[in-house]
Amino acid sequence: MIGVIAILKIKDGETEAFEKGFNAMAAQVRANEPGNVAYLLTKSRTEPNTYKVLEIYKDQAALDAHREYEHFKAGGKIFGSTLAGRPEVELLDGVI
């Protein structure tokens, strides 16, 4: 298993548009990517306008494929203008 934590900072006043666009894309990820085990958007309780995406993939091939799906590329275009900067991404290796 491979985990991903992506930290996304959103511009003031753009959180509603971000959530709407991201959640539409996330639904497509969960429905159309057989190698995706989990794809969850969370919102920080302590950092304003900060979201963390928790992702789990079966293997590296599934993670690589995720980046190539059209719904992923389209999603970035839809909510990309709401971002206050580049996402911070950390890759994790499953231990179990």
Biopython code that builds the backbone (N, CA, C, O; Angstrom):
import numpy as np
from Bio.PDB.StructureBuilder import StructureBuilder

atoms = [
    (1, "MET", "N", (0.841, -1.185, 0.000)),
    (1, "MET", "CA", (0.000, 0.000, 0.000)),
    (1, "MET", "C", (0.883, 1.245, 0.000)),
    (1, "MET", "O", (1.981, 1.260, 0.558)),
    (2, "ILE", "N", (0.375, 2.266, -0.633)),
    (2, "ILE", "CA", (1.048, 3.557, -0.659)),
    (2, "ILE", "C", (0.058, 4.609, -0.193)),
    (2, "ILE", "O", (-1.067, 4.683, -0.687)),
    (3, "GLY", "N", (0.487, 5.421, 0.762)),
    (3, "GLY", "CA", (-0.347, 6.507, 1.249)),
    (3, "GLY", "C", (0.163, 7.837, 0.733)),
    (3, "GLY", "O", (1.345, 8.002, 0.429)),
    (4, "VAL", "N", (-0.757, 8.773, 0.646)),
    (4, "VAL", "CA", (-0.413, 10.132, 0.240)),
    (4, "VAL", "C", (-1.154, 11.085, 1.169)),
    (4, "VAL", "O", (-2.339, 10.905, 1.450)),
    (5, "ILE", "N", (-0.441, 12.094, 1.638)),
    (5, "ILE", "CA", (-1.079, 13.195, 2.349)),
    (5, "ILE", "C", (-0.746, 14.460, 1.564)),
    (5, "ILE", "O", (0.421, 14.818, 1.406)),
    (6, "ALA", "N", (-1.773, 15.120, 1.082)),
    (6, "ALA", "CA", (-1.587, 16.367, 0.340)),
    (6, "ALA", "C", (-2.193, 17.503, 1.153)),
    (6, "ALA", "O", (-3.360, 17.444, 1.538)),
    (7, "ILE", "N", (-1.403, 18.532, 1.412)),
    (7, "ILE", "CA", (-1.872, 19.698, 2.150)),
    (7, "ILE", "C", (-2.160, 20.807, 1.146)),
    (7, "ILE", "O", (-1.289, 21.212, 0.376)),
    (8, "LEU", "N", (-3.405, 21.290, 1.172)),
    (8, "LEU", "CA", (-3.852, 22.311, 0.229)),
    (8, "LEU", "C", (-4.286, 23.553, 0.994)),
    (8, "LEU", "O", (-5.164, 23.484, 1.854)),
    (9, "LYS", "N", (-3.682, 24.666, 0.688)),
    (9, "LYS", "CA", (-4.071, 25.957, 1.273)),
    (9, "LYS", "C", (-4.939, 26.679, 0.251)),
    (9, "LYS", "O", (-4.590, 26.773, -0.926)),
    (10, "ILE", "N", (-6.080, 27.189, 0.722)),
    (10, "ILE", "CA", (-7.073, 27.781, -0.156)),
    (10, "ILE", "C", (-7.150, 29.289, 0.077)),
    (10, "ILE", "O", (-7.021, 29.758, 1.208)),
    (11, "LYS", "N", (-7.359, 30.033, -0.988)),
    (11, "LYS", "CA", (-7.496, 31.494, -0.891)),
    (11, "LYS", "C", (-8.723, 31.858, -0.062)),
    (11, "LYS", "O", (-9.721, 31.138, -0.054)),
    (12, "ASP", "N", (-8.628, 32.997, 0.639)),
    (12, "ASP", "CA", (-9.780, 33.513, 1.394)),
    (12, "ASP", "C", (-10.978, 33.643, 0.471)),
    (12, "ASP", "O", (-10.857, 34.124, -0.656)),
    (13, "GLY", "N", (-12.139, 33.212, 0.956)),
    (13, "GLY", "CA", (-13.377, 33.332, 0.201)),
    (13, "GLY", "C", (-13.585, 32.269, -0.864)),
    (13, "GLY", "O", (-14.585, 32.309, -1.581)),
    (14, "GLU", "N", (-12.668, 31.326, -0.986)),
    (14, "GLU", "CA", (-12.745, 30.321, -2.048)),
    (14, "GLU", "C", (-13.013, 28.907, -1.528)),
    (14, "GLU", "O", (-13.040, 27.962, -2.317)),
    (15, "THR", "N", (-13.210, 28.744, -0.227)),
    (15, "THR", "CA", (-13.342, 27.388, 0.313)),
    (15, "THR", "C", (-14.580, 26.665, -0.215)),
    (15, "THR", "O", (-14.512, 25.464, -0.477)),
    (16, "GLU", "N", (-15.690, 27.348, -0.378)),
    (16, "GLU", "CA", (-16.901, 26.694, -0.883)),
    (16, "GLU", "C", (-16.691, 26.189, -2.308)),
    (16, "GLU", "O", (-17.052, 25.056, -2.625)),
    (17, "ALA", "N", (-16.112, 27.020, -3.162)),
    (17, "ALA", "CA", (-15.844, 26.614, -4.547)),
    (17, "ALA", "C", (-14.842, 25.463, -4.580)),
    (17, "ALA", "O", (-14.991, 24.527, -5.366)),
    (18, "PHE", "N", (-13.821, 25.535, -3.723)),
    (18, "PHE", "CA", (-12.842, 24.456, -3.659)),
    (18, "PHE", "C", (-13.504, 23.141, -3.266)),
    (18, "PHE", "O", (-13.321, 22.126, -3.938)),
    (19, "GLU", "N", (-14.273, 23.157, -2.180)),
    (19, "GLU", "CA", (-14.915, 21.927, -1.705)),
    (19, "GLU", "C", (-15.832, 21.324, -2.769)),
    (19, "GLU", "O", (-15.835, 20.110, -2.975)),
    (20, "LYS", "N", (-16.588, 22.152, -3.426)),
    (20, "LYS", "CA", (-17.497, 21.667, -4.456)),
    (20, "LYS", "C", (-16.715, 20.994, -5.591)),
    (20, "LYS", "O", (-17.039, 19.876, -5.993)),
    (21, "GLY", "N", (-15.698, 21.670, -6.098)),
    (21, "GLY", "CA", (-14.901, 21.124, -7.196)),
    (21, "GLY", "C", (-14.120, 19.886, -6.793)),
    (21, "GLY", "O", (-14.060, 18.909, -7.540)),
    (22, "PHE", "N", (-13.526, 19.929, -5.615)),
    (22, "PHE", "CA", (-12.738, 18.787, -5.170)),
    (22, "PHE", "C", (-13.618, 17.571, -4.931)),
    (22, "PHE", "O", (-13.275, 16.466, -5.351)),
    (23, "ASN", "N", (-14.732, 17.761, -4.269)),
    (23, "ASN", "CA", (-15.600, 16.626, -3.964)),
    (23, "ASN", "C", (-16.181, 15.984, -5.223)),
    (23, "ASN", "O", (-16.403, 14.773, -5.247)),
    (24, "ALA", "N", (-16.428, 16.765, -6.257)),
    (24, "ALA", "CA", (-16.889, 16.193, -7.528)),
    (24, "ALA", "C", (-15.797, 15.309, -8.125)),
    (24, "ALA", "O", (-16.078, 14.217, -8.618)),
    (25, "MET", "N", (-14.555, 15.781, -8.081)),
    (25, "MET", "CA", (-13.450, 14.986, -8.597)),
    (25, "MET", "C", (-13.227, 13.746, -7.736)),
    (25, "MET", "O", (-12.992, 12.662, -8.271)),
    (26, "ALA", "N", (-13.295, 13.886, -6.429)),
    (26, "ALA", "CA", (-13.068, 12.760, -5.522)),
    (26, "ALA", "C", (-14.082, 11.642, -5.763)),
    (26, "ALA", "O", (-13.740, 10.463, -5.679)),
    (27, "ALA", "N", (-15.306, 12.004, -6.055)),
    (27, "ALA", "CA", (-16.323, 10.993, -6.353)),
    (27, "ALA", "C", (-15.926, 10.191, -7.590)),
    (27, "ALA", "O", (-16.148, 8.982, -7.647)),
    (28, "GLN", "N", (-15.343, 10.858, -8.570)),
    (28, "GLN", "CA", (-14.881, 10.176, -9.784)),
    (28, "GLN", "C", (-13.690, 9.261, -9.483)),
    (28, "GLN", "O", (-13.584, 8.167, -10.038)),
    (29, "VAL", "N", (-12.800, 9.716, -8.606)),
    (29, "VAL", "CA", (-11.660, 8.882, -8.217)),
    (29, "VAL", "C", (-12.165, 7.595, -7.582)),
    (29, "VAL", "O", (-11.764, 6.499, -7.974)),
    (30, "ARG", "N", (-13.047, 7.736, -6.599)),
    (30, "ARG", "CA", (-13.545, 6.558, -5.879)),
    (30, "ARG", "C", (-14.327, 5.618, -6.804)),
    (30, "ARG", "O", (-14.271, 4.400, -6.630)),
    (31, "ALA", "N", (-15.043, 6.158, -7.766)),
    (31, "ALA", "CA", (-15.884, 5.338, -8.651)),
    (31, "ALA", "C", (-15.109, 4.693, -9.798)),
    (31, "ALA", "O", (-15.512, 3.641, -10.294)),
    (32, "ASN", "N", (-14.011, 5.302, -10.224)),
    (32, "ASN", "CA", (-13.367, 4.871, -11.470)),
    (32, "ASN", "C", (-11.920, 4.404, -11.363)),
    (32, "ASN", "O", (-11.314, 4.032, -12.368)),
    (33, "GLU", "N", (-11.367, 4.420, -10.172)),
    (33, "GLU", "CA", (-9.975, 4.000, -10.024)),
    (33, "GLU", "C", (-9.908, 2.749, -9.156)),
    (33, "GLU", "O", (-9.950, 2.844, -7.929)),
    (34, "PRO", "N", (-9.805, 1.577, -9.781)),
    (34, "PRO", "CA", (-9.799, 0.335, -9.010)),
    (34, "PRO", "C", (-8.615, 0.203, -8.059)),
    (34, "PRO", "O", (-8.695, -0.548, -7.086)),
    (35, "GLY", "N", (-7.528, 0.908, -8.314)),
    (35, "GLY", "CA", (-6.358, 0.844, -7.435)),
    (35, "GLY", "C", (-6.409, 1.794, -6.263)),
    (35, "GLY", "O", (-5.519, 1.780, -5.413)),
    (36, "ASN", "N", (-7.443, 2.624, -6.203)),
    (36, "ASN", "CA", (-7.597, 3.560, -5.090)),
    (36, "ASN", "C", (-8.386, 2.886, -3.974)),
    (36, "ASN", "O", (-9.485, 2.379, -4.198)),
    (37, "VAL", "N", (-7.818, 2.885, -2.776)),
    (37, "VAL", "CA", (-8.463, 2.279, -1.611)),
    (37, "VAL", "C", (-9.240, 3.330, -0.819)),
    (37, "VAL", "O", (-10.314, 3.044, -0.290)),
    (38, "ALA", "N", (-8.694, 4.553, -0.739)),
    (38, "ALA", "CA", (-9.352, 5.633, 0.007)),
    (38, "ALA", "C", (-8.939, 6.978, -0.579)),
    (38, "ALA", "O", (-7.806, 7.154, -1.028)),
    (39, "TYR", "N", (-9.876, 7.923, -0.566)),
    (39, "TYR", "CA", (-9.625, 9.270, -1.071)),
    (39, "TYR", "C", (-10.538, 10.197, -0.290)),
    (39, "TYR", "O", (-11.728, 10.294, -0.590)),
    (40, "LEU", "N", (-9.997, 10.875, 0.703)),
    (40, "LEU", "CA", (-10.811, 11.621, 1.653)),
    (40, "LEU", "C", (-10.290, 13.040, 1.836)),
    (40, "LEU", "O", (-9.105, 13.244, 2.099)),
    (41, "LEU", "N", (-11.176, 14.014, 1.696)),
    (41, "LEU", "CA", (-10.843, 15.410, 1.941)),
    (41, "LEU", "C", (-11.173, 15.734, 3.387)),
    (41, "LEU", "O", (-12.283, 15.473, 3.849)),
    (42, "THR", "N", (-10.207, 16.305, 4.104)),
    (42, "THR", "CA", (-10.427, 16.736, 5.480)),
    (42, "THR", "C", (-10.046, 18.205, 5.605)),
    (42, "THR", "O", (-9.250, 18.719, 4.819)),
    (43, "LYS", "N", (-10.618, 18.871, 6.595)),
    (43, "LYS", "CA", (-10.360, 20.298, 6.816)),
    (43, "LYS", "C", (-9.718, 20.472, 8.182)),
    (43, "LYS", "O", (-10.184, 19.906, 9.171)),
    (44, "SER", "N", (-8.662, 21.243, 8.234)),
    (44, "SER", "CA", (-7.951, 21.471, 9.482)),
    (44, "SER", "C", (-8.819, 22.221, 10.482)),
    (44, "SER", "O", (-9.532, 23.160, 10.128)),
    (45, "ARG", "N", (-8.748, 21.794, 11.722)),
    (45, "ARG", "CA", (-9.450, 22.502, 12.800)),
    (45, "ARG", "C", (-8.630, 23.674, 13.324)),
    (45, "ARG", "O", (-9.179, 24.564, 13.975)),
    (46, "THR", "N", (-7.341, 23.691, 13.056)),
    (46, "THR", "CA", (-6.462, 24.710, 13.644)),
    (46, "THR", "C", (-5.857, 25.680, 12.633)),
    (46, "THR", "O", (-5.418, 26.768, 13.006)),
    (47, "GLU", "N", (-5.830, 25.294, 11.356)),
    (47, "GLU", "CA", (-5.231, 26.156, 10.337)),
    (47, "GLU", "C", (-6.312, 26.621, 9.365)),
    (47, "GLU", "O", (-6.854, 25.809, 8.615)),
    (48, "PRO", "N", (-6.630, 27.906, 9.368)),
    (48, "PRO", "CA", (-7.681, 28.404, 8.468)),
    (48, "PRO", "C", (-7.368, 28.116, 7.003)),
    (48, "PRO", "O", (-6.217, 28.177, 6.572)),
    (49, "ASN", "N", (-8.415, 27.803, 6.253)),
    (49, "ASN", "CA", (-8.317, 27.578, 4.804)),
    (49, "ASN", "C", (-7.338, 26.466, 4.431)),
    (49, "ASN", "O", (-6.774, 26.480, 3.337)),
    (50, "THR", "N", (-7.136, 25.510, 5.325)),
    (50, "THR", "CA", (-6.206, 24.427, 5.067)),
    (50, "THR", "C", (-6.938, 23.092, 5.054)),
    (50, "THR", "O", (-7.672, 22.750, 5.981)),
    (51, "TYR", "N", (-6.713, 22.350, 3.973)),
    (51, "TYR", "CA", (-7.318, 21.028, 3.795)),
    (51, "TYR", "C", (-6.203, 20.004, 3.645)),
    (51, "TYR", "O", (-5.111, 20.313, 3.169)),
    (52, "LYS", "N", (-6.501, 18.782, 4.062)),
    (52, "LYS", "CA", (-5.556, 17.682, 3.883)),
    (52, "LYS", "C", (-6.300, 16.536, 3.211)),
    (52, "LYS", "O", (-7.364, 16.107, 3.659)),
    (53, "VAL", "N", (-5.711, 16.059, 2.131)),
    (53, "VAL", "CA", (-6.288, 14.942, 1.401)),
    (53, "VAL", "C", (-5.547, 13.685, 1.841)),
    (53, "VAL", "O", (-4.318, 13.616, 1.794)),
    (54, "LEU", "N", (-6.325, 12.695, 2.269)),
    (54, "LEU", "CA", (-5.763, 11.425, 2.693)),
    (54, "LEU", "C", (-6.062, 10.408, 1.591)),
    (54, "LEU", "O", (-7.225, 10.152, 1.279)),
    (55, "GLU", "N", (-5.025, 9.836, 1.012)),
    (55, "GLU", "CA", (-5.184, 8.919, -0.117)),
    (55, "GLU", "C", (-4.449, 7.618, 0.174)),
    (55, "GLU", "O", (-3.378, 7.622, 0.782)),
    (56, "ILE", "N", (-5.031, 6.504, -0.263)),
    (56, "ILE", "CA", (-4.358, 5.215, -0.170)),
    (56, "ILE", "C", (-4.553, 4.488, -1.499)),
    (56, "ILE", "O", (-5.658, 4.421, -2.039)),
    (57, "TYR", "N", (-3.446, 3.947, -2.006)),
    (57, "TYR", "CA", (-3.450, 3.205, -3.267)),
    (57, "TYR", "C", (-2.895, 1.808, -3.035)),
    (57, "TYR", "O", (-2.073, 1.596, -2.143)),
    (58, "LYS", "N", (-3.347, 0.864, -3.839)),
    (58, "LYS", "CA", (-2.899, -0.522, -3.705)),
    (58, "LYS", "C", (-1.402, -0.669, -3.939)),
    (58, "LYS", "O", (-0.740, -1.469, -3.278)),
    (59, "ASP", "N", (-0.865, 0.112, -4.891)),
    (59, "ASP", "CA", (0.557, 0.000, -5.228)),
    (59, "ASP", "C", (0.989, 1.236, -6.016)),
    (59, "ASP", "O", (0.186, 2.129, -6.288)),
    (60, "GLN", "N", (2.268, 1.268, -6.374)),
    (60, "GLN", "CA", (2.809, 2.416, -7.106)),
    (60, "GLN", "C", (2.134, 2.590, -8.458)),
    (60, "GLN", "O", (1.907, 3.717, -8.897)),
    (61, "ALA", "N", (1.813, 1.487, -9.119)),
    (61, "ALA", "CA", (1.153, 1.564, -10.426)),
    (61, "ALA", "C", (-0.195, 2.263, -10.308)),
    (61, "ALA", "O", (-0.570, 3.037, -11.189)),
    (62, "ALA", "N", (-0.929, 1.997, -9.228)),
    (62, "ALA", "CA", (-2.231, 2.644, -9.027)),
    (62, "ALA", "C", (-2.064, 4.138, -8.781)),
    (62, "ALA", "O", (-2.854, 4.942, -9.273)),
    (63, "LEU", "N", (-1.036, 4.511, -8.019)),
    (63, "LEU", "CA", (-0.768, 5.932, -7.783)),
    (63, "LEU", "C", (-0.367, 6.618, -9.085)),
    (63, "LEU", "O", (-0.833, 7.721, -9.373)),
    (64, "ASP", "N", (0.484, 5.981, -9.866)),
    (64, "ASP", "CA", (0.902, 6.555, -11.150)),
    (64, "ASP", "C", (-0.306, 6.721, -12.076)),
    (64, "ASP", "O", (-0.440, 7.741, -12.751)),
    (65, "ALA", "N", (-1.173, 5.725, -12.101)),
    (65, "ALA", "CA", (-2.364, 5.785, -12.958)),
    (65, "ALA", "C", (-3.287, 6.918, -12.515)),
    (65, "ALA", "O", (-3.901, 7.578, -13.353)),
    (66, "HIS", "N", (-3.390, 7.149, -11.209)),
    (66, "HIS", "CA", (-4.252, 8.214, -10.679)),
    (66, "HIS", "C", (-3.943, 9.554, -11.335)),
    (66, "HIS", "O", (-4.852, 10.306, -11.687)),
    (67, "ARG", "N", (-2.686, 9.841, -11.492)),
    (67, "ARG", "CA", (-2.263, 11.133, -12.061)),
    (67, "ARG", "C", (-2.600, 11.264, -13.541)),
    (67, "ARG", "O", (-2.604, 12.371, -14.080)),
    (68, "GLU", "N", (-2.882, 10.149, -14.199)),
    (68, "GLU", "CA", (-3.156, 10.156, -15.637)),
    (68, "GLU", "C", (-4.648, 10.144, -15.982)),
    (68, "GLU", "O", (-5.016, 10.379, -17.133)),
    (69, "TYR", "N", (-5.497, 9.878, -15.011)),
    (69, "TYR", "CA", (-6.938, 9.848, -15.288)),
    (69, "TYR", "C", (-7.426, 11.245, -15.661)),
    (69, "TYR", "O", (-6.994, 12.245, -15.088)),
    (70, "GLU", "N", (-8.328, 11.290, -16.625)),
    (70, "GLU", "CA", (-8.852, 12.578, -17.099)),
    (70, "GLU", "C", (-9.599, 13.328, -15.996)),
    (70, "GLU", "O", (-9.501, 14.553, -15.922)),
    (71, "HIS", "N", (-10.343, 12.626, -15.135)),
    (71, "HIS", "CA", (-11.072, 13.310, -14.068)),
    (71, "HIS", "C", (-10.117, 13.994, -13.085)),
    (71, "HIS", "O", (-10.464, 15.027, -12.512)),
    (72, "PHE", "N", (-8.917, 13.433, -12.880)),
    (72, "PHE", "CA", (-7.933, 14.073, -12.006)),
    (72, "PHE", "C", (-7.394, 15.352, -12.657)),
    (72, "PHE", "O", (-7.301, 16.397, -12.012)),
    (73, "LYS", "N", (-7.048, 15.256, -13.920)),
    (73, "LYS", "CA", (-6.539, 16.431, -14.637)),
    (73, "LYS", "C", (-7.597, 17.520, -14.730)),
    (73, "LYS", "O", (-7.287, 18.698, -14.550)),
    (74, "ALA", "N", (-8.837, 17.144, -15.008)),
    (74, "ALA", "CA", (-9.929, 18.119, -15.115)),
    (74, "ALA", "C", (-10.229, 18.746, -13.771)),
    (74, "ALA", "O", (-10.515, 19.941, -13.694)),
    (75, "GLY", "N", (-10.167, 17.958, -12.712)),
    (75, "GLY", "CA", (-10.437, 18.480, -11.374)),
    (75, "GLY", "C", (-9.470, 19.582, -10.991)),
    (75, "GLY", "O", (-9.864, 20.600, -10.423)),
    (76, "GLY", "N", (-8.208, 19.374, -11.306)),
    (76, "GLY", "CA", (-7.206, 20.400, -11.015)),
    (76, "GLY", "C", (-7.494, 21.709, -11.722)),
    (76, "GLY", "O", (-7.255, 22.787, -11.177)),
    (77, "LYS", "N", (-8.003, 21.613, -12.927)),
    (77, "LYS", "CA", (-8.354, 22.831, -13.673)),
    (77, "LYS", "C", (-9.558, 23.519, -13.051)),
    (77, "LYS", "O", (-9.641, 24.747, -13.044)),
    (78, "ILE", "N", (-10.494, 22.727, -12.527)),
    (78, "ILE", "CA", (-11.721, 23.293, -11.955)),
    (78, "ILE", "C", (-11.443, 24.035, -10.648)),
    (78, "ILE", "O", (-11.896, 25.166, -10.469)),
    (79, "PHE", "N", (-10.699, 23.404, -9.734)),
    (79, "PHE", "CA", (-10.496, 24.049, -8.432)),
    (79, "PHE", "C", (-9.099, 24.638, -8.264)),
    (79, "PHE", "O", (-8.799, 25.222, -7.223)),
    (80, "GLY", "N", (-8.250, 24.495, -9.262)),
    (80, "GLY", "CA", (-6.888, 24.999, -9.166)),
    (80, "GLY", "C", (-6.791, 26.487, -8.878)),
    (80, "GLY", "O", (-5.866, 26.917, -8.189)),
    (81, "SER", "N", (-7.714, 27.275, -9.385)),
    (81, "SER", "CA", (-7.678, 28.723, -9.160)),
    (81, "SER", "C", (-8.005, 29.098, -7.715)),
    (81, "SER", "O", (-7.800, 30.244, -7.314)),
    (82, "THR", "N", (-8.509, 28.146, -6.933)),
    (82, "THR", "CA", (-8.830, 28.435, -5.532)),
    (82, "THR", "C", (-7.635, 28.240, -4.614)),
    (82, "THR", "O", (-7.666, 28.657, -3.456)),
    (83, "LEU", "N", (-6.585, 27.612, -5.120)),
    (83, "LEU", "CA", (-5.416, 27.320, -4.289)),
    (83, "LEU", "C", (-4.589, 28.571, -4.023)),
    (83, "LEU", "O", (-4.418, 29.421, -4.897)),
    (84, "ALA", "N", (-4.075, 28.663, -2.789)),
    (84, "ALA", "CA", (-3.241, 29.798, -2.402)),
    (84, "ALA", "C", (-1.760, 29.506, -2.642)),
    (84, "ALA", "O", (-0.912, 30.334, -2.312)),
    (85, "GLY", "N", (-1.446, 28.378, -3.192)),
    (85, "GLY", "CA", (-0.064, 27.994, -3.474)),
    (85, "GLY", "C", (-0.014, 26.542, -3.906)),
    (85, "GLY", "O", (-1.046, 25.881, -4.025)),
    (86, "ARG", "N", (1.183, 26.053, -4.139)),
    (86, "ARG", "CA", (1.349, 24.660, -4.558)),
    (86, "ARG", "C", (1.034, 23.724, -3.395)),
    (86, "ARG", "O", (1.380, 24.021, -2.252)),
    (87, "PRO", "N", (0.392, 22.612, -3.671)),
    (87, "PRO", "CA", (0.136, 21.629, -2.614)),
    (87, "PRO", "C", (1.451, 21.056, -2.073)),
    (87, "PRO", "O", (2.428, 20.916, -2.809)),
    (88, "GLU", "N", (1.459, 20.731, -0.794)),
    (88, "GLU", "CA", (2.551, 19.991, -0.182)),
    (88, "GLU", "C", (2.136, 18.528, -0.187)),
    (88, "GLU", "O", (1.057, 18.192, 0.301)),
    (89, "VAL", "N", (2.973, 17.658, -0.728)),
    (89, "VAL", "CA", (2.601, 16.251, -0.862)),
    (89, "VAL", "C", (3.664, 15.386, -0.191)),
    (89, "VAL", "O", (4.862, 15.557, -0.416)),
    (90, "GLU", "N", (3.199, 14.456, 0.635)),
    (90, "GLU", "CA", (4.087, 13.484, 1.264)),
    (90, "GLU", "C", (3.631, 12.087, 0.881)),
    (90, "GLU", "O", (2.449, 11.762, 0.993)),
    (91, "LEU", "N", (4.568, 11.259, 0.428)),
    (91, "LEU", "CA", (4.285, 9.866, 0.097)),
    (91, "LEU", "C", (4.666, 8.996, 1.284)),
    (91, "LEU", "O", (5.673, 9.236, 1.951)),
    (92, "LEU", "N", (3.844, 7.978, 1.538)),
    (92, "LEU", "CA", (4.037, 7.102, 2.674)),
    (92, "LEU", "C", (3.983, 5.648, 2.212)),
    (92, "LEU", "O", (3.215, 5.307, 1.313)),
    (93, "ASP", "N", (4.790, 4.799, 2.821)),
    (93, "ASP", "CA", (4.739, 3.382, 2.529)),
    (93, "ASP", "C", (3.942, 2.675, 3.616)),
    (93, "ASP", "O", (4.158, 2.904, 4.806)),
    (94, "GLY", "N", (3.012, 1.806, 3.194)),
    (94, "GLY", "CA", (2.250, 1.023, 4.136)),
    (94, "GLY", "C", (3.165, 0.072, 4.884)),
    (94, "GLY", "O", (4.126, -0.446, 4.315)),
    (95, "VAL", "N", (2.875, -0.157, 6.144)),
    (95, "VAL", "CA", (3.696, -1.024, 6.973)),
    (95, "VAL", "C", (3.090, -2.416, 7.091)),
    (95, "VAL", "O", (3.819, -3.393, 7.264)),
    (96, "ILE", "N", (1.813, -2.518, 7.003)),
    (96, "ILE", "CA", (1.142, -3.816, 7.168)),
    (96, "ILE", "C", (1.211, -4.602, 5.878)),
    (96, "ILE", "O", (0.705, -5.722, 5.810)),
]
sb = StructureBuilder()
sb.init_structure("model")
sb.init_model(0)
sb.init_chain("A")
sb.init_seg("    ")
for serial, (resi, resn, name, xyz) in enumerate(atoms, 1):
    if name == "N":
        sb.init_residue(resn, " ", resi, " ")
    sb.init_atom(name, np.array(xyz, "f"), 0.0, 1.0, " ", f" {name:<3s}", serial, name[0])
structure = sb.get_structure()
